[in-house]
Amino acid sequence: MRIMLLLAAAAVALPAPVLAWGKTGHRVIGAIAQPYLEARARAGVKRILGAETMAEASNWPDFMRSAPDPFWQRTAGPWHYVTVPPGKTYRDVGPPPEGDAVTALQSFSATIRDRKASLADKQLALRFIIHIVGDLHQPLHAGNGTDKGGNDTRVTFNGRPTNLHSVWDSGLVDNEQLSYSELATWLGARITTEDARVWMTADPNVWIAESTAMRDRIYPATGEPLSYQYVFQNKARMEERLEKGGVRLAAYLNTLFGPVR
């Protein structure tokens, strides 16, 4: 596909990080976003995805990372995260040469707006946009540049050896023992009109700044086993990131499919 060739030209081979939010978290964000879509965005999503829901589309970029094609094994890996060292902002550091989640979001958005782009390119682009917005609301996908977004920080969670990234990808979410639709319904019902108004921003710099600030508060003491106390301390944080991710996904798509300014 044309977009693959354009983006691959700037990429370098890098190891792929652990997936973000896991399947449940990404689906929750897609489901929460749905009722906040404006008419143009609803129609645009339907035109591109057909019967495929945003919850269904949200995990496709992670699923495809097992495909043997070099595009998936090398090129697309950096598009799931950003790196922001402590004390810096994303505006301070910008993207690396191989690109990152922000540059991918920009490129895929241009594809959605391109009247000459094929339906297949637009489907790839929209699935990635849905996924990337979710990724940028997972605090460890705004990595500090020292431990691969928590992948190298070994911990035990509920008595099992894992890493901090995995705890935030799926451990905290799956600990609720809810389906994605149950969790999305519960969280969506808590979002007030005022919450949605305040959170409704399509600026990735805002999302990244929030994730970076939270990232620096969720690292446990070295050797500390993570169990009920860690869940108690971070459950509300995790839920808020999912809620905001859904509202911001809608905000981004409303802007993307809205009138050209």
Disulfide bonds with the S-S distance in Angstrom:
none
